Amino acid sequence: MDATALAAYVEAAACLLHLPIAAEHLPGVRENFARIVTFAQLILAAPLTRTDEPAPIFLPGDRL
């Protein structure tokens, strides 16, 4: 996602959620959203097969 599309998405999402974002916070919001996009791309790139299933119970690492 390029910077223009990212800025438009952040603005549209904030508008839909009725979430006011102060002008001085917008650069940080856009920067963090760019990181989220990068993480999502990594997850979406992971190969899955038809037999892959979600874990039936989530256990945080400290409870294993």
PyMOL Python script that loads the backbone (N, CA, C, O; Angstrom):
from pymol import cmd

cmd.read_pdbstr("""\
ATOM      1  N   MET A   1       0.859  -1.162   0.000  1.00  0.00           N
ATOM      2  CA  MET A   1       0.000   0.000   0.000  1.00  0.00           C
ATOM      3  C   MET A   1       0.909   1.229   0.000  1.00  0.00           C
ATOM      4  O   MET A   1       1.770   1.370   0.869  1.00  0.00           O
ATOM      5  N   ASP A   2       0.717   2.104  -0.964  1.00  0.00           N
ATOM      6  CA  ASP A   2       1.561   3.293  -1.026  1.00  0.00           C
ATOM      7  C   ASP A   2       1.084   4.341  -0.014  1.00  0.00           C
ATOM      8  O   ASP A   2       0.010   4.203   0.571  1.00  0.00           O
ATOM      9  N   ALA A   3       1.875   5.367   0.182  1.00  0.00           N
ATOM     10  CA  ALA A   3       1.600   6.381   1.213  1.00  0.00           C
ATOM     11  C   ALA A   3       0.266   7.095   0.985  1.00  0.00           C
ATOM     12  O   ALA A   3      -0.442   7.410   1.942  1.00  0.00           O
ATOM     13  N   THR A   4      -0.076   7.350  -0.274  1.00  0.00           N
ATOM     14  CA  THR A   4      -1.333   8.043  -0.570  1.00  0.00           C
ATOM     15  C   THR A   4      -2.532   7.169  -0.218  1.00  0.00           C
ATOM     16  O   THR A   4      -3.491   7.642   0.392  1.00  0.00           O
ATOM     17  N   ALA A   5      -2.478   5.899  -0.602  1.00  0.00           N
ATOM     18  CA  ALA A   5      -3.570   4.975  -0.292  1.00  0.00           C
ATOM     19  C   ALA A   5      -3.679   4.758   1.209  1.00  0.00           C
ATOM     20  O   ALA A   5      -4.783   4.674   1.747  1.00  0.00           O
ATOM     21  N   LEU A   6      -2.549   4.668   1.881  1.00  0.00           N
ATOM     22  CA  LEU A   6      -2.535   4.473   3.321  1.00  0.00           C
ATOM     23  C   LEU A   6      -3.181   5.664   4.030  1.00  0.00           C
ATOM     24  O   LEU A   6      -3.998   5.484   4.932  1.00  0.00           O
ATOM     25  N   ALA A   7      -2.814   6.876   3.620  1.00  0.00           N
ATOM     26  CA  ALA A   7      -3.388   8.081   4.229  1.00  0.00           C
ATOM     27  C   ALA A   7      -4.889   8.136   3.992  1.00  0.00           C
ATOM     28  O   ALA A   7      -5.644   8.500   4.894  1.00  0.00           O
ATOM     29  N   ALA A   8      -5.331   7.779   2.793  1.00  0.00           N
ATOM     30  CA  ALA A   8      -6.759   7.783   2.479  1.00  0.00           C
ATOM     31  C   ALA A   8      -7.502   6.743   3.318  1.00  0.00           C
ATOM     32  O   ALA A   8      -8.604   7.001   3.802  1.00  0.00           O
ATOM     33  N   TYR A   9      -6.893   5.571   3.486  1.00  0.00           N
ATOM     34  CA  TYR A   9      -7.527   4.524   4.285  1.00  0.00           C
ATOM     35  C   TYR A   9      -7.673   4.950   5.740  1.00  0.00           C
ATOM     36  O   TYR A   9      -8.738   4.786   6.335  1.00  0.00           O
ATOM     37  N   VAL A  10      -6.604   5.495   6.309  1.00  0.00           N
ATOM     38  CA  VAL A  10      -6.654   5.934   7.708  1.00  0.00           C
ATOM     39  C   VAL A  10      -7.738   6.992   7.885  1.00  0.00           C
ATOM     40  O   VAL A  10      -8.498   6.950   8.852  1.00  0.00           O
ATOM     41  N   GLU A  11      -7.809   7.927   6.967  1.00  0.00           N
ATOM     42  CA  GLU A  11      -8.822   8.987   7.058  1.00  0.00           C
ATOM     43  C   GLU A  11     -10.232   8.408   6.938  1.00  0.00           C
ATOM     44  O   GLU A  11     -11.121   8.775   7.707  1.00  0.00           O
ATOM     45  N   ALA A  12     -10.439   7.508   5.979  1.00  0.00           N
ATOM     46  CA  ALA A  12     -11.764   6.914   5.780  1.00  0.00           C
ATOM     47  C   ALA A  12     -12.174   6.054   6.973  1.00  0.00           C
ATOM     48  O   ALA A  12     -13.321   6.114   7.417  1.00  0.00           O
ATOM     49  N   ALA A  13     -11.245   5.256   7.493  1.00  0.00           N
ATOM     50  CA  ALA A  13     -11.551   4.401   8.637  1.00  0.00           C
ATOM     51  C   ALA A  13     -11.901   5.239   9.862  1.00  0.00           C
ATOM     52  O   ALA A  13     -12.849   4.923  10.581  1.00  0.00           O
ATOM     53  N   ALA A  14     -11.150   6.291  10.100  1.00  0.00           N
ATOM     54  CA  ALA A  14     -11.434   7.174  11.238  1.00  0.00           C
ATOM     55  C   ALA A  14     -12.805   7.812  11.087  1.00  0.00           C
ATOM     56  O   ALA A  14     -13.551   7.942  12.057  1.00  0.00           O
ATOM     57  N   CYS A  15     -13.129   8.207   9.868  1.00  0.00           N
ATOM     58  CA  CYS A  15     -14.435   8.820   9.613  1.00  0.00           C
ATOM     59  C   CYS A  15     -15.561   7.817   9.873  1.00  0.00           C
ATOM     60  O   CYS A  15     -16.544   8.151  10.534  1.00  0.00           O
ATOM     61  N   LEU A  16     -15.427   6.601   9.362  1.00  0.00           N
ATOM     62  CA  LEU A  16     -16.458   5.581   9.559  1.00  0.00           C
ATOM     63  C   LEU A  16     -16.649   5.217  11.025  1.00  0.00           C
ATOM     64  O   LEU A  16     -17.759   4.915  11.464  1.00  0.00           O
ATOM     65  N   LEU A  17     -15.558   5.251  11.770  1.00  0.00           N
ATOM     66  CA  LEU A  17     -15.616   4.903  13.191  1.00  0.00           C
ATOM     67  C   LEU A  17     -15.938   6.098  14.084  1.00  0.00           C
ATOM     68  O   LEU A  17     -16.029   5.970  15.305  1.00  0.00           O
ATOM     69  N   HIS A  18     -16.111   7.271  13.451  1.00  0.00           N
ATOM     70  CA  HIS A  18     -16.320   8.520  14.208  1.00  0.00           C
ATOM     71  C   HIS A  18     -15.200   8.702  15.229  1.00  0.00           C
ATOM     72  O   HIS A  18     -15.438   9.044  16.387  1.00  0.00           O
ATOM     73  N   LEU A  19     -13.978   8.465  14.767  1.00  0.00           N
ATOM     74  CA  LEU A  19     -12.797   8.524  15.622  1.00  0.00           C
ATOM     75  C   LEU A  19     -11.977   9.754  15.252  1.00  0.00           C
ATOM     76  O   LEU A  19     -11.284   9.753  14.235  1.00  0.00           O
ATOM     77  N   PRO A  20     -12.049  10.787  16.058  1.00  0.00           N
ATOM     78  CA  PRO A  20     -11.254  11.976  15.732  1.00  0.00           C
ATOM     79  C   PRO A  20      -9.765  11.709  15.972  1.00  0.00           C
ATOM     80  O   PRO A  20      -9.378  11.183  17.015  1.00  0.00           O
ATOM     81  N   ILE A  21      -8.947  12.077  15.001  1.00  0.00           N
ATOM     82  CA  ILE A  21      -7.497  11.950  15.137  1.00  0.00           C
ATOM     83  C   ILE A  21      -6.909  13.339  14.961  1.00  0.00           C
ATOM     84  O   ILE A  21      -7.072  13.967  13.914  1.00  0.00           O
ATOM     85  N   ALA A  22      -6.230  13.808  15.983  1.00  0.00           N
ATOM     86  CA  ALA A  22      -5.626  15.138  15.931  1.00  0.00           C
ATOM     87  C   ALA A  22      -4.562  15.176  14.841  1.00  0.00           C
ATOM     88  O   ALA A  22      -3.867  14.188  14.605  1.00  0.00           O
ATOM     89  N   ALA A  23      -4.445  16.305  14.192  1.00  0.00           N
ATOM     90  CA  ALA A  23      -3.499  16.462  13.080  1.00  0.00           C
ATOM     91  C   ALA A  23      -2.075  16.088  13.489  1.00  0.00           C
ATOM     92  O   ALA A  23      -1.338  15.506  12.692  1.00  0.00           O
ATOM     93  N   GLU A  24      -1.683  16.413  14.707  1.00  0.00           N
ATOM     94  CA  GLU A  24      -0.320  16.100  15.140  1.00  0.00           C
ATOM     95  C   GLU A  24      -0.110  14.596  15.377  1.00  0.00           C
ATOM     96  O   GLU A  24       1.028  14.137  15.463  1.00  0.00           O
ATOM     97  N   HIS A  25      -1.208  13.828  15.483  1.00  0.00           N
ATOM     98  CA  HIS A  25      -1.099  12.383  15.684  1.00  0.00           C
ATOM     99  C   HIS A  25      -1.154  11.602  14.378  1.00  0.00           C
ATOM    100  O   HIS A  25      -0.766  10.434  14.340  1.00  0.00           O
ATOM    101  N   LEU A  26      -1.628  12.229  13.311  1.00  0.00           N
ATOM    102  CA  LEU A  26      -1.785  11.513  12.043  1.00  0.00           C
ATOM    103  C   LEU A  26      -0.499  10.859  11.522  1.00  0.00           C
ATOM    104  O   LEU A  26      -0.559   9.715  11.071  1.00  0.00           O
ATOM    105  N   PRO A  27       0.648  11.522  11.561  1.00  0.00           N
ATOM    106  CA  PRO A  27       1.863  10.844  11.068  1.00  0.00           C
ATOM    107  C   PRO A  27       2.164   9.540  11.819  1.00  0.00           C
ATOM    108  O   PRO A  27       2.558   8.547  11.207  1.00  0.00           O
ATOM    109  N   GLY A  28       1.983   9.544  13.114  1.00  0.00           N
ATOM    110  CA  GLY A  28       2.223   8.336  13.904  1.00  0.00           C
ATOM    111  C   GLY A  28       1.201   7.245  13.619  1.00  0.00           C
ATOM    112  O   GLY A  28       1.548   6.065  13.566  1.00  0.00           O
ATOM    113  N   VAL A  29      -0.048   7.632  13.438  1.00  0.00           N
ATOM    114  CA  VAL A  29      -1.097   6.665  13.105  1.00  0.00           C
ATOM    115  C   VAL A  29      -0.790   6.017  11.761  1.00  0.00           C
ATOM    116  O   VAL A  29      -0.897   4.800  11.615  1.00  0.00           O
ATOM    117  N   ARG A  30      -0.411   6.830  10.781  1.00  0.00           N
ATOM    118  CA  ARG A  30      -0.079   6.290   9.455  1.00  0.00           C
ATOM    119  C   ARG A  30       1.140   5.369   9.526  1.00  0.00           C
ATOM    120  O   ARG A  30       1.171   4.323   8.878  1.00  0.00           O
ATOM    121  N   GLU A  31       2.135   5.757  10.309  1.00  0.00           N
ATOM    122  CA  GLU A  31       3.345   4.942  10.445  1.00  0.00           C
ATOM    123  C   GLU A  31       3.025   3.584  11.069  1.00  0.00           C
ATOM    124  O   GLU A  31       3.506   2.549  10.608  1.00  0.00           O
ATOM    125  N   ASN A  32       2.213   3.603  12.116  1.00  0.00           N
ATOM    126  CA  ASN A  32       1.843   2.339  12.762  1.00  0.00           C
ATOM    127  C   ASN A  32       0.980   1.483  11.845  1.00  0.00           C
ATOM    128  O   ASN A  32       1.121   0.261  11.824  1.00  0.00           O
ATOM    129  N   PHE A  33       0.089   2.114  11.089  1.00  0.00           N
ATOM    130  CA  PHE A  33      -0.738   1.339  10.177  1.00  0.00           C
ATOM    131  C   PHE A  33       0.128   0.703   9.094  1.00  0.00           C
ATOM    132  O   PHE A  33      -0.141  -0.424   8.679  1.00  0.00           O
ATOM    133  N   ALA A  34       1.149   1.394   8.634  1.00  0.00           N
ATOM    134  CA  ALA A  34       2.064   0.824   7.643  1.00  0.00           C
ATOM    135  C   ALA A  34       2.738  -0.428   8.211  1.00  0.00           C
ATOM    136  O   ALA A  34       2.948  -1.401   7.486  1.00  0.00           O
ATOM    137  N   ARG A  35       3.077  -0.408   9.499  1.00  0.00           N
ATOM    138  CA  ARG A  35       3.657  -1.601  10.141  1.00  0.00           C
ATOM    139  C   ARG A  35       2.638  -2.741  10.161  1.00  0.00           C
ATOM    140  O   ARG A  35       2.980  -3.892   9.892  1.00  0.00           O
ATOM    141  N   ILE A  36       1.397  -2.414  10.480  1.00  0.00           N
ATOM    142  CA  ILE A  36       0.343  -3.427  10.530  1.00  0.00           C
ATOM    143  C   ILE A  36       0.163  -4.064   9.155  1.00  0.00           C
ATOM    144  O   ILE A  36      -0.017  -5.278   9.050  1.00  0.00           O
ATOM    145  N   VAL A  37       0.210  -3.249   8.103  1.00  0.00           N
ATOM    146  CA  VAL A  37       0.090  -3.768   6.737  1.00  0.00           C
ATOM    147  C   VAL A  37       1.220  -4.754   6.458  1.00  0.00           C
ATOM    148  O   VAL A  37       0.991  -5.805   5.859  1.00  0.00           O
ATOM    149  N   THR A  38       2.429  -4.427   6.882  1.00  0.00           N
ATOM    150  CA  THR A  38       3.571  -5.317   6.681  1.00  0.00           C
ATOM    151  C   THR A  38       3.362  -6.651   7.394  1.00  0.00           C
ATOM    152  O   THR A  38       3.625  -7.709   6.822  1.00  0.00           O
ATOM    153  N   PHE A  39       2.890  -6.603   8.637  1.00  0.00           N
ATOM    154  CA  PHE A  39       2.627  -7.837   9.385  1.00  0.00           C
ATOM    155  C   PHE A  39       1.537  -8.657   8.704  1.00  0.00           C
ATOM    156  O   PHE A  39       1.658  -9.877   8.592  1.00  0.00           O
ATOM    157  N   ALA A  40       0.486  -8.004   8.253  1.00  0.00           N
ATOM    158  CA  ALA A  40      -0.615  -8.713   7.593  1.00  0.00           C
ATOM    159  C   ALA A  40      -0.134  -9.394   6.316  1.00  0.00           C
ATOM    160  O   ALA A  40      -0.553 -10.512   6.016  1.00  0.00           O
ATOM    161  N   GLN A  41       0.731  -8.737   5.570  1.00  0.00           N
ATOM    162  CA  GLN A  41       1.255  -9.338   4.342  1.00  0.00           C
ATOM    163  C   GLN A  41       2.041 -10.608   4.657  1.00  0.00           C
ATOM    164  O   GLN A  41       1.956 -11.583   3.910  1.00  0.00           O
ATOM    165  N   LEU A  42       2.803 -10.611   5.749  1.00  0.00           N
ATOM    166  CA  LEU A  42       3.541 -11.811   6.155  1.00  0.00           C
ATOM    167  C   LEU A  42       2.596 -12.960   6.485  1.00  0.00           C
ATOM    168  O   LEU A  42       2.830 -14.103   6.093  1.00  0.00           O
ATOM    169  N   ILE A  43       1.540 -12.648   7.199  1.00  0.00           N
ATOM    170  CA  ILE A  43       0.579 -13.681   7.585  1.00  0.00           C
ATOM    171  C   ILE A  43      -0.165 -14.209   6.362  1.00  0.00           C
ATOM    172  O   ILE A  43      -0.347 -15.417   6.216  1.00  0.00           O
ATOM    173  N   LEU A  44      -0.589 -13.309   5.492  1.00  0.00           N
ATOM    174  CA  LEU A  44      -1.320 -13.729   4.298  1.00  0.00           C
ATOM    175  C   LEU A  44      -0.458 -14.535   3.332  1.00  0.00           C
ATOM    176  O   LEU A  44      -0.981 -15.306   2.528  1.00  0.00           O
ATOM    177  N   ALA A  45       0.855 -14.360   3.405  1.00  0.00           N
ATOM    178  CA  ALA A  45       1.761 -15.089   2.521  1.00  0.00           C
ATOM    179  C   ALA A  45       2.027 -16.518   2.999  1.00  0.00           C
ATOM    180  O   ALA A  45       2.581 -17.325   2.253  1.00  0.00           O
ATOM    181  N   ALA A  46       1.637 -16.834   4.231  1.00  0.00           N
ATOM    182  CA  ALA A  46       1.877 -18.174   4.771  1.00  0.00           C
ATOM    183  C   ALA A  46       1.003 -19.189   4.029  1.00  0.00           C
ATOM    184  O   ALA A  46      -0.208 -19.002   3.907  1.00  0.00           O
ATOM    185  N   PRO A  47       1.619 -20.254   3.539  1.00  0.00           N
ATOM    186  CA  PRO A  47       0.837 -21.247   2.798  1.00  0.00           C
ATOM    187  C   PRO A  47      -0.063 -22.053   3.737  1.00  0.00           C
ATOM    188  O   PRO A  47       0.357 -22.458   4.821  1.00  0.00           O
ATOM    189  N   LEU A  48      -1.289 -22.277   3.310  1.00  0.00           N
ATOM    190  CA  LEU A  48      -2.238 -23.099   4.053  1.00  0.00           C
ATOM    191  C   LEU A  48      -2.758 -24.185   3.125  1.00  0.00           C
ATOM    192  O   LEU A  48      -2.882 -23.985   1.917  1.00  0.00           O
ATOM    193  N   THR A  49      -3.059 -25.328   3.707  1.00  0.00           N
ATOM    194  CA  THR A  49      -3.652 -26.405   2.924  1.00  0.00           C
ATOM    195  C   THR A  49      -5.108 -26.568   3.344  1.00  0.00           C
ATOM    196  O   THR A  49      -5.552 -25.971   4.325  1.00  0.00           O
ATOM    197  N   ARG A  50      -5.835 -27.369   2.603  1.00  0.00           N
ATOM    198  CA  ARG A  50      -7.249 -27.586   2.916  1.00  0.00           C
ATOM    199  C   ARG A  50      -7.428 -28.307   4.259  1.00  0.00           C
ATOM    200  O   ARG A  50      -8.511 -28.264   4.844  1.00  0.00           O
ATOM    201  N   THR A  51      -6.390 -28.959   4.742  1.00  0.00           N
ATOM    202  CA  THR A  51      -6.510 -29.707   5.994  1.00  0.00           C
ATOM    203  C   THR A  51      -6.042 -28.910   7.209  1.00  0.00           C
ATOM    204  O   THR A  51      -6.159 -29.396   8.334  1.00  0.00           O
ATOM    205  N   ASP A  52      -5.519 -27.711   7.015  1.00  0.00           N
ATOM    206  CA  ASP A  52      -5.092 -26.884   8.147  1.00  0.00           C
ATOM    207  C   ASP A  52      -6.324 -26.415   8.926  1.00  0.00           C
ATOM    208  O   ASP A  52      -7.331 -26.005   8.349  1.00  0.00           O
ATOM    209  N   GLU A  53      -6.210 -26.488  10.236  1.00  0.00           N
ATOM    210  CA  GLU A  53      -7.310 -26.068  11.101  1.00  0.00           C
ATOM    211  C   GLU A  53      -6.764 -25.165  12.198  1.00  0.00           C
ATOM    212  O   GLU A  53      -5.590 -25.265  12.554  1.00  0.00           O
ATOM    213  N   PRO A  54      -7.604 -24.284  12.736  1.00  0.00           N
ATOM    214  CA  PRO A  54      -7.154 -23.451  13.851  1.00  0.00           C
ATOM    215  C   PRO A  54      -6.977 -24.311  15.101  1.00  0.00           C
ATOM    216  O   PRO A  54      -7.583 -25.375  15.227  1.00  0.00           O
ATOM    217  N   ALA A  55      -6.159 -23.843  16.000  1.00  0.00           N
ATOM    218  CA  ALA A  55      -5.969 -24.552  17.262  1.00  0.00           C
ATOM    219  C   ALA A  55      -7.286 -24.544  18.037  1.00  0.00           C
ATOM    220  O   ALA A  55      -7.962 -23.515  18.074  1.00  0.00           O
ATOM    221  N   PRO A  56      -7.667 -25.660  18.655  1.00  0.00           N
ATOM    222  CA  PRO A  56      -8.946 -25.703  19.372  1.00  0.00           C
ATOM    223  C   PRO A  56      -8.938 -24.861  20.642  1.00  0.00           C
ATOM    224  O   PRO A  56      -9.981 -24.360  21.063  1.00  0.00           O
ATOM    225  N   ILE A  57      -7.768 -24.704  21.252  1.00  0.00           N
ATOM    226  CA  ILE A  57      -7.658 -23.927  22.490  1.00  0.00           C
ATOM    227  C   ILE A  57      -6.394 -23.068  22.399  1.00  0.00           C
ATOM    228  O   ILE A  57      -5.320 -23.564  22.060  1.00  0.00           O
ATOM    229  N   PHE A  58      -6.534 -21.784  22.703  1.00  0.00           N
ATOM    230  CA  PHE A  58      -5.377 -20.914  22.716  1.00  0.00           C
ATOM    231  C   PHE A  58      -4.766 -20.912  24.103  1.00  0.00           C
ATOM    232  O   PHE A  58      -5.448 -20.643  25.093  1.00  0.00           O
ATOM    233  N   LEU A  59      -3.474 -21.215  24.172  1.00  0.00           N
ATOM    234  CA  LEU A  59      -2.737 -21.143  25.440  1.00  0.00           C
ATOM    235  C   LEU A  59      -1.593 -20.186  25.265  1.00  0.00           C
ATOM    236  O   LEU A  59      -0.710 -20.432  24.444  1.00  0.00           O
ATOM    237  N   PRO A  60      -1.577 -19.094  26.014  1.00  0.00           N
ATOM    238  CA  PRO A  60      -0.445 -18.174  25.932  1.00  0.00           C
ATOM    239  C   PRO A  60       0.863 -18.905  26.271  1.00  0.00           C
ATOM    240  O   PRO A  60       0.847 -19.909  26.983  1.00  0.00           O
ATOM    241  N   GLY A  61       1.980 -18.403  25.763  1.00  0.00           N
ATOM    242  CA  GLY A  61       3.269 -19.037  25.933  1.00  0.00           C
ATOM    243  C   GLY A  61       3.641 -19.350  27.369  1.00  0.00           C
ATOM    244  O   GLY A  61       4.319 -20.346  27.620  1.00  0.00           O
ATOM    245  N   ASP A  62       3.218 -18.530  28.317  1.00  0.00           N
ATOM    246  CA  ASP A  62       3.611 -18.751  29.713  1.00  0.00           C
ATOM    247  C   ASP A  62       2.773 -19.849  30.363  1.00  0.00           C
ATOM    248  O   ASP A  62       3.036 -20.209  31.510  1.00  0.00           O
ATOM    249  N   ARG A  63       1.781 -20.387  29.672  1.00  0.00           N
ATOM    250  CA  ARG A  63       0.935 -21.426  30.264  1.00  0.00           C
ATOM    251  C   ARG A  63       1.150 -22.778  29.602  1.00  0.00           C
ATOM    252  O   ARG A  63       0.399 -23.718  29.863  1.00  0.00           O
ATOM    253  N   LEU A  64       2.166 -22.891  28.745  1.00  0.00           N
ATOM    254  CA  LEU A  64       2.404 -24.171  28.059  1.00  0.00           C
ATOM    255  C   LEU A  64       3.039 -25.180  28.979  1.00  0.00           C
ATOM    256  O   LEU A  64       3.308 -26.308  28.567  1.00  0.00           O
TER     257      LEU A  64
END
""", "prot")
cmd.dss("prot")
cmd.show_as("cartoon", "prot")
cmd.util.cbc("prot")
cmd.orient("prot")
